[in-house]
Amino acid sequence: MKNTLRVLLWTAFALALSLVFADFNEASAKEFKDVSKKHPNYTAIQEIQKAGYINGYPDGTFRPGEPVSRQHVASLLDQVLKFPQPPTDKLVFADVPKNHMYYKPVMKLYNKGIISGGLDKKFNPNASITRIQMAKMLDLAFEFHMKEPAQFEDLSFLHWGYVHASALYSNGVTKGDHGKFLPNQSVTRAHYAEFLYRAMKVGKTPSGSVVSKEKAVDLTMRLPIVIEGIRIQGKIDNQSYSQLRSKQLPYATQAFVDGLLKEDYPSVCTHCDSFLFPGLTIEPSMRFDYTQPDANTLHVHTVSFSNLLIGGGFVDYVFKKESGSWKMDNFSGAAVGKKNFELTRQEAERVVKLNYPNSSKVRISYVSQTKETGEDPVTKEKYSFTQYKFSVDSENGRETVRVNSDDGYAY
């Protein structure tokens, strides 16, 4: 009797497995009539479909060229990341009432701070989403770490979405379009499937009380850009510091907002390259140290290649966690001297390459190196450093570039 029961159980289990795999294979074999295997986004669309996040239309089409709506973006993000239900139901957007089909996913994203709606208190659920709006939503939803700033011709660091585009770029989610980001272009259904597929492959950044190096780099790269952009835009709009103050508080501590940032605001320049914070690029990948004295404090020590007011130098940041968010609490910079970067030849070559971000074909050749003499700005003590010489071939011809090992200055 026991053997008979065991056979029956195994038969039922095998039948269940066959049904499961039959359904999976059937789903994985589904093709959309208007998305051929030669379509540039075919793989992404198929993988998103296999995962059960999209079904297409009843007529068997996917309609890849149609704009994707804001409500569908919210729904897909919620399906993929499974955001928690908000503690209470409330009406935030006039055009997304509680009986709206997408009320729950929209409110989940709102509760996580991923969406905020417009000044008119509307979400505009049926409106198409732009590339820069999509960048913000994906960046915040997946909590990406910004590893380096992007250099798009049509996206200034003053733009509110610059850091979000940079986060996607540095994680391989977006590549741009011939050096441009096209921030205001509507996202098609096919393109969103591609962006979401790439984001899913990167995965959501894990969080914890101990700050990782990647998170420390993200804060060092991201917050100075955001704060600097707010300050410069405030000057452009002729805003007083009291008008600007509240805009900085989500990114800087109250002490820092009412201290150095307030003191420096009269000096903010809107028509020059003089900034309070250095514009870091590849520096944290070469010289970067951080410590976390306690759960709510982070100290960062890195370098800047010739973009401080004093030239290249050492950079120190203090970040503090307030109201659950990391904010900038202090900043200082010091010029190089007897203590300097001591860049290697390979690092100097990376500095050279950095000066040709939009060149499609660049060939850098090492030529020679010489010993030069510098003077410590504090002690006035003389010190020696290496100057590297490179030959660079690009579409603009051939030129010679020298890089100082002490401060990364290239010319």
Secondary structure as a PSIPRED ss2 file (coil, helix, strand):
# PSIPRED VFORMAT (PSIPRED V4.0)

   1 M C   1.000  0.000  0.000
   2 K H   0.000  1.000  0.000
   3 N H   0.000  1.000  0.000
   4 T H   0.000  1.000  0.000
   5 L H   0.000  1.000  0.000
   6 R H   0.000  1.000  0.000
   7 V H   0.000  1.000  0.000
   8 L H   0.000  1.000  0.000
   9 L H   0.000  1.000  0.000
  10 W H   0.000  1.000  0.000
  11 T H   0.000  1.000  0.000
  12 A H   0.000  1.000  0.000
  13 F H   0.000  1.000  0.000
  14 A H   0.000  1.000  0.000
  15 L H   0.000  1.000  0.000
  16 A H   0.000  1.000  0.000
  17 L H   0.000  1.000  0.000
  18 S H   0.000  1.000  0.000
  19 L H   0.000  1.000  0.000
  20 V H   0.000  1.000  0.000
  21 F H   0.000  1.000  0.000
  22 A H   0.000  1.000  0.000
  23 D H   0.000  1.000  0.000
  24 F H   0.000  1.000  0.000
  25 N H   0.000  1.000  0.000
  26 E H   0.000  1.000  0.000
  27 A H   0.000  1.000  0.000
  28 S H   0.000  1.000  0.000
  29 A C   1.000  0.000  0.000
  30 K C   1.000  0.000  0.000
  31 E C   1.000  0.000  0.000
  32 F C   1.000  0.000  0.000
  33 K C   1.000  0.000  0.000
  34 D C   1.000  0.000  0.000
  35 V C   1.000  0.000  0.000
  36 S C   1.000  0.000  0.000
  37 K C   1.000  0.000  0.000
  38 K C   1.000  0.000  0.000
  39 H C   1.000  0.000  0.000
  40 P C   1.000  0.000  0.000
  41 N C   1.000  0.000  0.000
  42 Y H   0.000  1.000  0.000
  43 T H   0.000  1.000  0.000
  44 A H   0.000  1.000  0.000
  45 I H   0.000  1.000  0.000
  46 Q H   0.000  1.000  0.000
  47 E H   0.000  1.000  0.000
  48 I H   0.000  1.000  0.000
  49 Q H   0.000  1.000  0.000
  50 K H   0.000  1.000  0.000
  51 A C   1.000  0.000  0.000
  52 G C   1.000  0.000  0.000
  53 Y C   1.000  0.000  0.000
  54 I C   1.000  0.000  0.000
  55 N C   1.000  0.000  0.000
  56 G C   1.000  0.000  0.000
  57 Y C   1.000  0.000  0.000
  58 P C   1.000  0.000  0.000
  59 D C   1.000  0.000  0.000
  60 G C   1.000  0.000  0.000
  61 T C   1.000  0.000  0.000
  62 F C   1.000  0.000  0.000
  63 R C   1.000  0.000  0.000
  64 P C   1.000  0.000  0.000
  65 G C   1.000  0.000  0.000
  66 E C   1.000  0.000  0.000
  67 P E   0.000  0.000  1.000
  68 V C   1.000  0.000  0.000
  69 S E   0.000  0.000  1.000
  70 R H   0.000  1.000  0.000
  71 Q H   0.000  1.000  0.000
  72 H H   0.000  1.000  0.000
  73 V H   0.000  1.000  0.000
  74 A H   0.000  1.000  0.000
  75 S H   0.000  1.000  0.000
  76 L H   0.000  1.000  0.000
  77 L H   0.000  1.000  0.000
  78 D H   0.000  1.000  0.000
  79 Q H   0.000  1.000  0.000
  80 V H   0.000  1.000  0.000
  81 L H   0.000  1.000  0.000
  82 K C   1.000  0.000  0.000
  83 F C   1.000  0.000  0.000
  84 P C   1.000  0.000  0.000
  85 Q C   1.000  0.000  0.000
  86 P C   1.000  0.000  0.000
  87 P C   1.000  0.000  0.000
  88 T C   1.000  0.000  0.000
  89 D C   1.000  0.000  0.000
  90 K C   1.000  0.000  0.000
  91 L C   1.000  0.000  0.000
  92 V C   1.000  0.000  0.000
  93 F C   1.000  0.000  0.000
  94 A C   1.000  0.000  0.000
  95 D C   1.000  0.000  0.000
  96 V C   1.000  0.000  0.000
  97 P C   1.000  0.000  0.000
  98 K C   1.000  0.000  0.000
  99 N C   1.000  0.000  0.000
 100 H C   1.000  0.000  0.000
 101 M C   1.000  0.000  0.000
 102 Y C   1.000  0.000  0.000
 103 Y H   0.000  1.000  0.000
 104 K H   0.000  1.000  0.000
 105 P H   0.000  1.000  0.000
 106 V H   0.000  1.000  0.000
 107 M H   0.000  1.000  0.000
 108 K H   0.000  1.000  0.000
 109 L H   0.000  1.000  0.000
 110 Y H   0.000  1.000  0.000
 111 N H   0.000  1.000  0.000
 112 K C   1.000  0.000  0.000
 113 G C   1.000  0.000  0.000
 114 I C   1.000  0.000  0.000
 115 I C   1.000  0.000  0.000
 116 S C   1.000  0.000  0.000
 117 G C   1.000  0.000  0.000
 118 G C   1.000  0.000  0.000
 119 L C   1.000  0.000  0.000
 120 D C   1.000  0.000  0.000
 121 K C   1.000  0.000  0.000
 122 K C   1.000  0.000  0.000
 123 F C   1.000  0.000  0.000
 124 N C   1.000  0.000  0.000
 125 P C   1.000  0.000  0.000
 126 N C   1.000  0.000  0.000
 127 A C   1.000  0.000  0.000
 128 S E   0.000  0.000  1.000
 129 I C   1.000  0.000  0.000
 130 T E   0.000  0.000  1.000
 131 R H   0.000  1.000  0.000
 132 I H   0.000  1.000  0.000
 133 Q H   0.000  1.000  0.000
 134 M H   0.000  1.000  0.000
 135 A H   0.000  1.000  0.000
 136 K H   0.000  1.000  0.000
 137 M H   0.000  1.000  0.000
 138 L H   0.000  1.000  0.000
 139 D H   0.000  1.000  0.000
 140 L H   0.000  1.000  0.000
 141 A H   0.000  1.000  0.000
 142 F H   0.000  1.000  0.000
 143 E C   1.000  0.000  0.000
 144 F C   1.000  0.000  0.000
 145 H C   1.000  0.000  0.000
 146 M C   1.000  0.000  0.000
 147 K C   1.000  0.000  0.000
 148 E C   1.000  0.000  0.000
 149 P C   1.000  0.000  0.000
 150 A C   1.000  0.000  0.000
 151 Q C   1.000  0.000  0.000
 152 F C   1.000  0.000  0.000
 153 E C   1.000  0.000  0.000
 154 D C   1.000  0.000  0.000
 155 L C   1.000  0.000  0.000
 156 S C   1.000  0.000  0.000
 157 F C   1.000  0.000  0.000
 158 L C   1.000  0.000  0.000
 159 H C   1.000  0.000  0.000
 160 W C   1.000  0.000  0.000
 161 G C   1.000  0.000  0.000
 162 Y H   0.000  1.000  0.000
 163 V H   0.000  1.000  0.000
 164 H H   0.000  1.000  0.000
 165 A H   0.000  1.000  0.000
 166 S H   0.000  1.000  0.000
 167 A H   0.000  1.000  0.000
 168 L H   0.000  1.000  0.000
 169 Y H   0.000  1.000  0.000
 170 S H   0.000  1.000  0.000
 171 N C   1.000  0.000  0.000
 172 G C   1.000  0.000  0.000
 173 V C   1.000  0.000  0.000
 174 T C   1.000  0.000  0.000
 175 K C   1.000  0.000  0.000
 176 G C   1.000  0.000  0.000
 177 D E   0.000  0.000  1.000
 178 H C   1.000  0.000  0.000
 179 G C   1.000  0.000  0.000
 180 K E   0.000  0.000  1.000
 181 F C   1.000  0.000  0.000
 182 L C   1.000  0.000  0.000
 183 P C   1.000  0.000  0.000
 184 N C   1.000  0.000  0.000
 185 Q C   1.000  0.000  0.000
 186 S E   0.000  0.000  1.000
 187 V C   1.000  0.000  0.000
 188 T E   0.000  0.000  1.000
 189 R H   0.000  1.000  0.000
 190 A H   0.000  1.000  0.000
 191 H H   0.000  1.000  0.000
 192 Y H   0.000  1.000  0.000
 193 A H   0.000  1.000  0.000
 194 E H   0.000  1.000  0.000
 195 F H   0.000  1.000  0.000
 196 L H   0.000  1.000  0.000
 197 Y H   0.000  1.000  0.000
 198 R H   0.000  1.000  0.000
 199 A H   0.000  1.000  0.000
 200 M H   0.000  1.000  0.000
 201 K H   0.000  1.000  0.000
 202 V H   0.000  1.000  0.000
 203 G C   1.000  0.000  0.000
 204 K C   1.000  0.000  0.000
 205 T C   1.000  0.000  0.000
 206 P C   1.000  0.000  0.000
 207 S C   1.000  0.000  0.000
 208 G C   1.000  0.000  0.000
 209 S C   1.000  0.000  0.000
 210 V C   1.000  0.000  0.000
 211 V C   1.000  0.000  0.000
 212 S C   1.000  0.000  0.000
 213 K H   0.000  1.000  0.000
 214 E H   0.000  1.000  0.000
 215 K H   0.000  1.000  0.000
 216 A H   0.000  1.000  0.000
 217 V H   0.000  1.000  0.000
 218 D H   0.000  1.000  0.000
 219 L H   0.000  1.000  0.000
 220 T H   0.000  1.000  0.000
 221 M H   0.000  1.000  0.000
 222 R H   0.000  1.000  0.000
 223 L H   0.000  1.000  0.000
 224 P H   0.000  1.000  0.000
 225 I H   0.000  1.000  0.000
 226 V H   0.000  1.000  0.000
 227 I H   0.000  1.000  0.000
 228 E H   0.000  1.000  0.000
 229 G H   0.000  1.000  0.000
 230 I H   0.000  1.000  0.000
 231 R H   0.000  1.000  0.000
 232 I H   0.000  1.000  0.000
 233 Q H   0.000  1.000  0.000
 234 G H   0.000  1.000  0.000
 235 K H   0.000  1.000  0.000
 236 I H   0.000  1.000  0.000
 237 D C   1.000  0.000  0.000
 238 N C   1.000  0.000  0.000
 239 Q C   1.000  0.000  0.000
 240 S C   1.000  0.000  0.000
 241 Y H   0.000  1.000  0.000
 242 S H   0.000  1.000  0.000
 243 Q H   0.000  1.000  0.000
 244 L H   0.000  1.000  0.000
 245 R H   0.000  1.000  0.000
 246 S H   0.000  1.000  0.000
 247 K H   0.000  1.000  0.000
 248 Q H   0.000  1.000  0.000
 249 L C   1.000  0.000  0.000
 250 P C   1.000  0.000  0.000
 251 Y C   1.000  0.000  0.000
 252 A E   0.000  0.000  1.000
 253 T C   1.000  0.000  0.000
 254 Q H   0.000  1.000  0.000
 255 A H   0.000  1.000  0.000
 256 F H   0.000  1.000  0.000
 257 V H   0.000  1.000  0.000
 258 D C   1.000  0.000  0.000
 259 G C   1.000  0.000  0.000
 260 L H   0.000  1.000  0.000
 261 L H   0.000  1.000  0.000
 262 K H   0.000  1.000  0.000
 263 E H   0.000  1.000  0.000
 264 D H   0.000  1.000  0.000
 265 Y H   0.000  1.000  0.000
 266 P H   0.000  1.000  0.000
 267 S H   0.000  1.000  0.000
 268 V C   1.000  0.000  0.000
 269 C C   1.000  0.000  0.000
 270 T C   1.000  0.000  0.000
 271 H C   1.000  0.000  0.000
 272 C C   1.000  0.000  0.000
 273 D C   1.000  0.000  0.000
 274 S C   1.000  0.000  0.000
 275 F C   1.000  0.000  0.000
 276 L C   1.000  0.000  0.000
 277 F C   1.000  0.000  0.000
 278 P C   1.000  0.000  0.000
 279 G C   1.000  0.000  0.000
 280 L C   1.000  0.000  0.000
 281 T C   1.000  0.000  0.000
 282 I C   1.000  0.000  0.000
 283 E H   0.000  1.000  0.000
 284 P H   0.000  1.000  0.000
 285 S H   0.000  1.000  0.000
 286 M C   1.000  0.000  0.000
 287 R C   1.000  0.000  0.000
 288 F E   0.000  0.000  1.000
 289 D E   0.000  0.000  1.000
 290 Y E   0.000  0.000  1.000
 291 T E   0.000  0.000  1.000
 292 Q E   0.000  0.000  1.000
 293 P E   0.000  0.000  1.000
 294 D E   0.000  0.000  1.000
 295 A C   1.000  0.000  0.000
 296 N C   1.000  0.000  0.000
 297 T E   0.000  0.000  1.000
 298 L E   0.000  0.000  1.000
 299 H E   0.000  0.000  1.000
 300 V E   0.000  0.000  1.000
 301 H E   0.000  0.000  1.000
 302 T E   0.000  0.000  1.000
 303 V E   0.000  0.000  1.000
 304 S E   0.000  0.000  1.000
 305 F E   0.000  0.000  1.000
 306 S E   0.000  0.000  1.000
 307 N E   0.000  0.000  1.000
 308 L E   0.000  0.000  1.000
 309 L C   1.000  0.000  0.000
 310 I C   1.000  0.000  0.000
 311 G E   0.000  0.000  1.000
 312 G E   0.000  0.000  1.000
 313 G E   0.000  0.000  1.000
 314 F E   0.000  0.000  1.000
 315 V E   0.000  0.000  1.000
 316 D E   0.000  0.000  1.000
 317 Y E   0.000  0.000  1.000
 318 V E   0.000  0.000  1.000
 319 F E   0.000  0.000  1.000
 320 K E   0.000  0.000  1.000
 321 K E   0.000  0.000  1.000
 322 E E   0.000  0.000  1.000
 323 S C   1.000  0.000  0.000
 324 G C   1.000  0.000  0.000
 325 S E   0.000  0.000  1.000
 326 W E   0.000  0.000  1.000
 327 K E   0.000  0.000  1.000
 328 M E   0.000  0.000  1.000
 329 D E   0.000  0.000  1.000
 330 N E   0.000  0.000  1.000
 331 F E   0.000  0.000  1.000
 332 S E   0.000  0.000  1.000
 333 G E   0.000  0.000  1.000
 334 A E   0.000  0.000  1.000
 335 A E   0.000  0.000  1.000
 336 V C   1.000  0.000  0.000
 337 G C   1.000  0.000  0.000
 338 K C   1.000  0.000  0.000
 339 K C   1.000  0.000  0.000
 340 N C   1.000  0.000  0.000
 341 F C   1.000  0.000  0.000
 342 E C   1.000  0.000  0.000
 343 L C   1.000  0.000  0.000
 344 T C   1.000  0.000  0.000
 345 R H   0.000  1.000  0.000
 346 Q H   0.000  1.000  0.000
 347 E H   0.000  1.000  0.000
 348 A H   0.000  1.000  0.000
 349 E H   0.000  1.000  0.000
 350 R H   0.000  1.000  0.000
 351 V H   0.000  1.000  0.000
 352 V H   0.000  1.000  0.000
 353 K H   0.000  1.000  0.000
 354 L H   0.000  1.000  0.000
 355 N C   1.000  0.000  0.000
 356 Y C   1.000  0.000  0.000
 357 P C   1.000  0.000  0.000
 358 N C   1.000  0.000  0.000
 359 S C   1.000  0.000  0.000
 360 S C   1.000  0.000  0.000
 361 K C   1.000  0.000  0.000
 362 V C   1.000  0.000  0.000
 363 R E   0.000  0.000  1.000
 364 I E   0.000  0.000  1.000
 365 S E   0.000  0.000  1.000
 366 Y E   0.000  0.000  1.000
 367 V E   0.000  0.000  1.000
 368 S E   0.000  0.000  1.000
 369 Q E   0.000  0.000  1.000
 370 T E   0.000  0.000  1.000
 371 K E   0.000  0.000  1.000
 372 E E   0.000  0.000  1.000
 373 T E   0.000  0.000  1.000
 374 G E   0.000  0.000  1.000
 375 E E   0.000  0.000  1.000
 376 D C   1.000  0.000  0.000
 377 P C   1.000  0.000  0.000
 378 V C   1.000  0.000  0.000
 379 T C   1.000  0.000  0.000
 380 K C   1.000  0.000  0.000
 381 E C   1.000  0.000  0.000
 382 K E   0.000  0.000  1.000
 383 Y E   0.000  0.000  1.000
 384 S E   0.000  0.000  1.000
 385 F E   0.000  0.000  1.000
 386 T E   0.000  0.000  1.000
 387 Q E   0.000  0.000  1.000
 388 Y E   0.000  0.000  1.000
 389 K E   0.000  0.000  1.000
 390 F E   0.000  0.000  1.000
 391 S E   0.000  0.000  1.000
 392 V E   0.000  0.000  1.000
 393 D E   0.000  0.000  1.000
 394 S E   0.000  0.000  1.000
 395 E C   1.000  0.000  0.000
 396 N C   1.000  0.000  0.000
 397 G E   0.000  0.000  1.000
 398 R E   0.000  0.000  1.000
 399 E E   0.000  0.000  1.000
 400 T E   0.000  0.000  1.000
 401 V E   0.000  0.000  1.000
 402 R E   0.000  0.000  1.000
 403 V E   0.000  0.000  1.000
 404 N E   0.000  0.000  1.000
 405 S C   1.000  0.000  0.000
 406 D C   1.000  0.000  0.000
 407 D C   1.000  0.000  0.000
 408 G C   1.000  0.000  0.000
 409 Y C   1.000  0.000  0.000
 410 A E   0.000  0.000  1.000
 411 Y C   1.000  0.000  0.000
